[in-house]
Amino acid sequence: MSNLEEDTAGLGETLARRCAGGTIIALDGGLGAGKTVFTKGFARGLGIQQEITSPSYAIIQEYEGSPGLVHMDWYRMGGEDELLQIGVEEYFTEDSIVLIEWASRAPELLPDRSITITLEIQKESTQRQLTLSIPVTAPERILSWAGEPLGEVRDADA
C-alpha cells in the first residue's frame, strides 16, 4: 500500500536501483492512480535530473542516463497495429529501461520478460495498492527486492 505520492515515487526509486538496461515495466491503473508519480521516482532512482512529465500527447519521451529511460504512454493509441507503425518495439533493447503507462492497451507487444505493476486507488481512500507481477526470468536483484515485504507480490507466470 502507498499512502502518499512520495510513497509511490519512493517505490519507483527503489526499484530503479535494481534495474538494468533491457528492463521493461508495464504500468497499469486508472486515471490518477500514480503511474507518472511512480515514473518520476523511478527516474530519480536512475539519477535522471530532467523533469518527468506524462507522455500522453508525445507518446514516447526519452531521458538520458546510464541506462537511459524511455517513458511511453499508450492511452491514446489505437492498439497493436498503431503502436507497431510508430516503432515501439525498437525501444525494447538493452540500452534503456522502458516504462509504459497504459500497457494493457496492447499487452501482446510486451516481451515475456516484462514486469507489470498495477496501481489501484482504494475506494473512499487516498491509498494506492501496487501489485507487482514479475516473471521468473527477472534478474535475481529484482526478484530478491520483490521478496521484501511490500504488499502483494506474485509470480507473473503463476
N, C-alpha and C positions, 0 to 999 in steps of 0.2 A: 504494500500500500504506500501511496505517496500522499502526504498531507498538504504540501506546499509546492509551488512551481520549482523552488530551489531543490526540493527532494527529487523531483523528476529529472531536473537538469543534473543533479549530483549522480544519479544512477547512470545517466548517459556519460558523464565524465569518467566514472569508474570503469564502465565497460570499454570505453575508448582506449584506456590504458592497457587493456588486454588484447586489443585487436591489431591485426597487421594488414598490410595491403592484401586485397583479394577478398576481404570480408564483405559480405552483403547482408544488410539488415533491412527487413521489410517491416515498416511501421504501419499499424492499422489502429483505427479508433475513430469515433465520430468527430464532428467539428468541435474544436475547443478541448479535445481530450489531452493534449500536451505533446503531440508529435514534434512540432517545431521547437518547443521548450526542451524536449529530450535531445534534439539535434544540436541546439545551442550548447548544452552541457557536453555533449559528445565532442563537438568541435573544440571546446575549451580543453577537454582531456587530451586532445591531439596537439595542443599548443597553437591552434589557429587563432589569430588575433582579429581577423576580419569579422565584421558584423554579419551574423547569420539571419537571413530572412526567409520566409516561406516562399518556395519557388512556384507558387500556384499559377502564375502567369508566364514565368520564364521556363517552366517545366524542368529545366536542369540548370543547376548552379555548381560551379567548380571552385574549390578553395585550395590554395597551395599549402603544402605541408609535406611532412615525411612520415607516413604516406599522405597523399592528398586525400581530400574528401569531395565526393560527388553527392550532391543533395538533389534528389528528384521528387517531383510531386505528380502523381498520375491521376489526380482527381478529375481534371478536365479532359483527360484523354478518352478516346472512343473505344479502347480495347487493344488487344494484341496487335492487330494489323497496323494501327496508327502508331503505336509505340515502336514497332519494327521499322516503320518508314522513317522515323526520326533517329534511328540507330542506337536505341538504349543499350542493346547488348554489347556494343563496342566499349562500354564503360565497365563491364564485368571482367576486369583484368587484375593482375597482381599489383599494379601501380597505385591503386587507390582503394579506399573504403567507400562503399556506396550505401547510403541511407535512402530508402524510398518511402515517402508518405503515400498512403492510399494504395499500397502494393496489391491489395485484394482486387483491384480493377483488372489485373492481368496476371494472376498467380502462375499461369503456365510459363511465363517468361522468367520466373525466378529459378536460378540454379539450385540444385539439390542441397548445396552447402549453405543456403540462406538461413539466417537466424530471423525468427519472426517475433516481434514484440507487439502485443495488443494492449492498448491503453483504453481503459474504460472509466468513465465518470460514474461514481457510485450514486444511486438515486438519493435525492434530498441531502446531498453532502458535497463538500468540496474535495473529497478524497478521490484519488485515482487508483485503480488496480492495474498493475502492469504484469502481464503474463508473458513469459519468455518460452519460446519453443526453439530448442537448439538441436540440430542434427547430431547424431553420434559421431559424425565425421569432423565436428568442430575441433579446433586445436585444443590441447589439454589446458592451456591457460584460460580459455573461455569456459570450458567445462568445469574446471575447479572453481572459478568465480561463481558460476551459476549454482554450484553446490552450497554456497554460503546462504544463510537464512535471509532471503529477500522476499519471500512470499511464495506463491505457487510457481514452481519450476517443473517443466515436464519435458521429456524427450520428444522431439518433433516426429520421430519415427514410430512412436507408440500409438 
